Amino acid sequence: MNFYNCFDDQGKIIARCQTGQDIDVLKKMGRPIVEVRQMKNEEAVVCSLVGSPSDFNMDY
């Protein structure tokens, strides 16, 4: 399972997503996503333990 961190133009993380479709939805909602990086396995395990990546996205 892959998870992605989405960053704004200042390098701040603004969302965590599981699929490209999640990222597209956030972009359509107007989130200023400039860069997307795949999380390392040790980072991604935290997402799978706490639930869906959308739990981190307040607008979702």
Buried (B, 14 or more C-beta within 10 A) or exposed (E): EEBBBBBBEEEEEBBBBBEEEBBEBBBEEEBEBEEBEEBEEEEBEEBEEEEEBBEBBEEB
